Protein backbone atom coordinates (compact mmCIF):
# COMPACT_ATOMS: atom_id res chain seq x y z
CA UNK A 1 0.00 0.00 0.00
CA UNK A 2 2.83 2.44 0.79
CA UNK A 3 4.27 1.88 -2.68
CA UNK A 4 0.93 2.74 -4.25
CA UNK A 5 0.79 5.97 -2.26
CA UNK A 6 4.36 6.84 -3.25
CA UNK A 7 3.57 6.21 -6.91
CA UNK A 8 0.46 8.39 -6.61
CA UNK A 9 2.55 11.21 -5.14
CA UNK A 10 5.19 10.92 -7.85
CA UNK A 11 2.57 10.83 -10.63
CA UNK A 12 0.76 13.90 -9.24
CA UNK A 13 4.02 15.82 -9.06
CA UNK A 14 4.96 14.44 -12.47
CA UNK A 15 1.76 15.80 -13.99
CA UNK A 16 2.28 19.21 -12.38
CA UNK A 17 5.89 19.89 -13.38
CA UNK A 18 5.42 19.90 -17.17
CA UNK A 19 2.61 22.45 -16.79
CA UNK A 20 4.87 24.59 -14.62
CA UNK A 21 7.77 24.35 -17.10
CA UNK A 22 5.50 25.31 -20.02
CA UNK A 23 4.20 28.30 -18.08
CA UNK A 24 7.75 29.40 -17.21
CA UNK A 25 8.69 29.13 -20.87
CA UNK A 26 5.69 31.13 -22.10
CA UNK A 27 5.61 33.96 -19.54
CA UNK A 28 9.28 34.88 -20.13
CA UNK A 29 9.68 36.43 -16.69
CA UNK A 30 11.14 35.25 -13.40
CA UNK A 31 8.62 37.27 -11.41
CA UNK A 32 6.76 35.09 -8.95
CA UNK A 33 9.38 32.32 -9.10
CA UNK A 34 11.53 31.33 -6.16
CA UNK A 35 14.93 29.86 -6.93
CA UNK A 36 15.21 28.71 -3.30
CA UNK A 37 11.94 26.79 -3.63
CA UNK A 38 13.04 25.13 -6.86
CA UNK A 39 16.40 24.18 -5.34
CA UNK A 40 14.71 22.67 -2.28
CA UNK A 41 12.45 20.58 -4.51
CA UNK A 42 15.48 19.53 -6.57
CA UNK A 43 17.35 18.46 -3.43
CA UNK A 44 14.25 16.61 -2.24
CA UNK A 45 14.18 14.54 -5.41
CA UNK A 46 17.91 13.82 -5.05
CA UNK A 47 17.26 12.62 -1.49
CA UNK A 48 14.35 10.45 -2.68
CA UNK A 49 16.50 8.89 -5.39
CA UNK A 50 19.35 8.28 -2.94
CA UNK A 51 16.95 6.66 -0.48
CA UNK A 52 15.82 4.24 -3.17
CA UNK A 53 19.40 3.25 -3.99
CA UNK A 54 20.16 2.77 -0.28
CA UNK A 55 17.03 0.68 0.37
CA UNK A 56 18.12 -2.95 0.18
CA UNK A 57 14.57 -4.28 -0.18
CA UNK A 58 13.88 -1.93 -3.09
CA UNK A 59 17.15 -2.76 -4.82
CA UNK A 60 16.50 -6.49 -4.39
CA UNK A 61 13.20 -6.05 -6.26
CA UNK A 62 14.54 -3.45 -8.72
CA UNK A 63 13.65 -5.55 -11.79
CA UNK A 64 9.96 -5.28 -10.86
CA UNK A 65 10.02 -1.73 -9.43
CA UNK A 66 12.38 0.20 -11.73
CA UNK A 67 9.54 2.49 -12.84
CA UNK A 68 9.46 4.25 -9.46
CA UNK A 69 13.01 5.53 -9.97
CA UNK A 70 12.17 6.40 -13.58
CA UNK A 71 9.50 8.84 -12.38
CA UNK A 72 11.81 10.30 -9.75
CA UNK A 73 14.39 11.01 -12.47
CA UNK A 74 11.73 12.36 -14.83
CA UNK A 75 10.48 14.78 -12.16
CA UNK A 76 14.07 15.76 -11.34
CA UNK A 77 14.61 16.62 -15.02
CA UNK A 78 11.46 18.77 -15.03
CA UNK A 79 12.65 20.70 -11.97
CA UNK A 80 16.05 21.18 -13.60
CA UNK A 81 14.35 22.52 -16.73
CA UNK A 82 12.39 24.98 -14.58
CA UNK A 83 15.59 26.09 -12.84
CA UNK A 84 17.24 26.71 -16.22
CA UNK A 85 14.18 28.64 -17.38
CA UNK A 86 14.34 30.71 -14.20
CA UNK A 87 17.83 31.90 -15.16
CA UNK A 88 16.76 32.50 -18.77
CA UNK A 89 13.76 34.49 -17.61
CA UNK A 90 15.81 36.46 -15.10
CA UNK A 91 18.15 37.46 -17.93
CA UNK A 92 15.14 38.47 -20.04
CA UNK A 93 13.86 40.54 -17.11
CA UNK A 94 17.19 42.38 -16.88
CA UNK A 95 17.19 43.06 -20.63
CA UNK A 96 13.66 44.45 -20.36
CA UNK A 97 14.65 46.59 -17.37
CA UNK A 98 12.29 44.82 -14.99
N, C-alpha and C positions, 0 to 999 in steps of 0.2 A: 504494500500500500504506500509506503514512503517513497518508493521509486516512482509510482504513478503521480504522486503529488509533486515530486521534483521535476518530472517531465512536463507536467502541466505548467509549473512556474517557468521553466525554460522556454516552452512554446509560447506562453503569453508574452514574455520579454522578447522572444524572437520575432513575434508578430509586430511588436511596438517599435523596435529599433529601425527597421527599414522605413517606416513612416516618418520617424524622426530625422533620419538621414536625408530623405527626399525633401522634407521641409527645410532643413538646413541648407541644402543645395539651392532650392528655389528662392528663399528669402534674401540670400546674399548679404546678410548682416549677422554679426555676432551678438547683437543686442538680445538680452533675455537668456543667453546661454551662460552656463557656469563651467569653466574649465575644471575647477576643483571637483564639481559633481561628476563630470565625465571621467576624471582620473580615478575617483573613488569607485565608480562602477567598473572601470577597467581593472583596477586592482582586485575588486571583488570577484570578477570572472577568473583572474589569474589564480586567486586563492581556491576557487571552486575546482578549477582544473587540477591544481596541485593536490587537492584533497582526494580527487579521484585516483590520481597516480599513486598516492600513498596508501590507499585503501586496498588491503590485500584481498578482501572478499570481492571487491569490484574487479580488480585486475585478474583474479582467478576466473571470473566469468566474462572477461572482456569480449570474447568472441560473440557472445549473445547480447552484450550491452554496449557495444561500441558507439551506438547512435547517441547516447547521452553526451559523451565527450564531443561528438560532432556538433551538436547544438551549442554546447559551451563555446567551442571555437568559432562557430558561425556568429554567435552573439558578440564575442570578443572582437571579431573583424568589423562588425557593424559599429561598435563603440569606437574603434580605431578610426573608421571612416568619418564618424561624427567629430572626433577630435581633430582630424586633418581639415575637415570643413570649417571648424571653428577658427583655425589659424588662417585659412583662406579668407573667410568672411571678416575676420579682424583686419586683415590687410586691405580688403575692399572698403571697410569702414574708414580706415585711415586715408585712403585715396580719395574718398568722398568727403573727407573732413568731418566725419561724425565722431 
